Amino acid sequence: MTRVPETTGRGPAARAAVRTTNEEVRQQNLATVLGLVRAEGPLSRSHIGSATGLNRSTVTALVTELLELALVREADTAPTGRVGRPSLGVAADDTVAALSIRAEPDAVSVALVGLGGAVHSQLKHDLASAPSPRRFAQVAASLVDAMRADIERHYRLVGAGLAVPGLVDATGSVLVAPPLGWRREAVASRLSSALGTPVAAGNDASVGAMAEARFGIARGTENLLYLSGSAHGVGGGLIMDGTLVRGTSGFAGELGHTVVDPRGRPCACGRRGCLTVEVNPEPLLGLLGRRKLDEDDLDIELGVSRNARVRAELERQVEVLSLALTNFVNAFAPEKVVLAGYLGVLLAASRERLSEAVRVHPVGSDGRAIRLERAQMRSRLMQIGPAELAFARLLADPAGRAPRA
């Protein structure tokens, strides 16, 4: 008699499959709970259950495991208005930390960021000119060395995240970063060797989108268009259905090189009239007689200026930006548009005109409810944002990636 292989739940293969499935579910649940308390904590266990749909015993087991992994800590929850002591909740443990590094044409910045979003320390080194990749790695390493003793004494380092103003592929190599003059540079690998820790690199606008969606004005937004501007250019980040859109090799969202005027100003990419050169603070700063102003100061200057040439240039740039926003909303159908950096300044100066671009002008606008907002995190955006790249693997698999206590 020929024996038929057992295919019911009692067989070894079936039991292994069940174990595998159970482990995957547990991993997903751990990631869900850690992500929730990280974004909204401290949270009570009952709140975690309500938010996730998990039953009490499952929540208790997951929280216990996260406590044992030292990824969360117990903390008082926010007051509820009830009489008595506040309930003990769960929050991300900020002693688990990552380095947040930013490369700019005129500076290298490093911050130490906790898992819960606390900025423990930060250092910045100003530069007279854009650094070579080698020089950048040297400066970043020297800044980290200045933090090293404190890190080793008080924190558990996961790794480092790097934000670059350019196209960065999935391996952390920079295809091109015009503001820095970098081309085809394996910058994440170079920096990892210099620091002695894993480094994940990404485009600075995509990093900003992630940070604003997790901690800022776009929290809870499933479909987000994020645009940031500075003297170094305009960058974009897209979150669609709750996921950052990376595209082929991680190059999606390079919206700053959308051509808005084919006969416009020359761009570093070799074309003319890209959004990144047509909507730029440099012409306004020149008319104001200033070399450099931060967001808050430029808000004030544009608010009080009565210079006709300043007003004309401001109106020109707002019109160009409104045209671009209309096209982007048509292409991506976001529920929220967030403008950061210099573009946030333009929003403050001409909210009504830019609001029309996203609410009135797009095709099918009658059936849409799109909100236009200014980025909330301001200077903290690039302190916290790059660390999100370093935390990504830990957040996806807390048990497998937890650093040793």
Stockholm file with secondary structure:
# STOCKHOLM 1.0

chainA/1-405         MTRVPETTGRGPAARAAVRTTNEEVRQQNLATVLGLVRAEGPLSRSHIGSATGLNRSTVTALVTELLELALVREADTAPTGRVGRPSLGVAADDTVAALSIRAEPDAVSVALVGLGGAVHSQLKHDLASAPSPRRFAQVAASLVDAMRADIERHYRLVGAGLAVPGLVDATGSVLVAPPLGWRREAVASRLSSALGTPVAAGNDASVGAMAEARFGIARGTENLLYLSGSAHGVGGGLIMDGTLVRGTSGFAGELGHTVVDPRGRPCACGRRGCLTVEVNPEPLLGLLGRRKLDEDDLDIELGVSRNARVRAELERQVEVLSLALTNFVNAFAPEKVVLAGYLGVLLAASRERLSEAVRVHPVGSDGRAIRLERAQMRSRLMQIGPAELAFARLLADPAGRAPRA
#=GR chainA/1-405 SS CCCCCCCSTTSHHHHHHHHHHHHHHHHHHHHHHHHHHHHHCSBCHHHHHHHHCCCHHHHHHHHHHHHHTTSEEEEECCCCSCSSCCCEEEEECTTEEEEEEEECSSEEEEEEEETTSCEEEEEEEECSSCCCHHHHHHHHHHHHHHHHHHHHHHCEEEEEEEEESSEECTTSCEEEETTTTEEEECHHHHHHHHHTSCEEEEEHHHHHHHHHHHHSTTTTCSSEEEEEEETTEEEEEEEETTEECCCGGGCTTCGGGCBSCTTSCBCTTSCBSBHHHHSCHHHHHHHHTCSCCCHHHHHHHHHHCCCHHHHHHHHHHHHHHHHHHHHHHHHHCCSEEEEEEHHHHHHHHCHHHHHHHHHTSSTTGGGCCCEEEECSCGGGHHHHHHHHHHHHHHHHCHHHHCCCC
#=GC SS_cons         CCCCCCCSTTSHHHHHHHHHHHHHHHHHHHHHHHHHHHHHCSBCHHHHHHHHCCCHHHHHHHHHHHHHTTSEEEEECCCCSCSSCCCEEEEECTTEEEEEEEECSSEEEEEEEETTSCEEEEEEEECSSCCCHHHHHHHHHHHHHHHHHHHHHHCEEEEEEEEESSEECTTSCEEEETTTTEEEECHHHHHHHHHTSCEEEEEHHHHHHHHHHHHSTTTTCSSEEEEEEETTEEEEEEEETTEECCCGGGCTTCGGGCBSCTTSCBCTTSCBSBHHHHSCHHHHHHHHTCSCCCHHHHHHHHHHCCCHHHHHHHHHHHHHHHHHHHHHHHHHCCSEEEEEEHHHHHHHHCHHHHHHHHHTSSTTGGGCCCEEEECSCGGGHHHHHHHHHHHHHHHHCHHHHCCCC
//
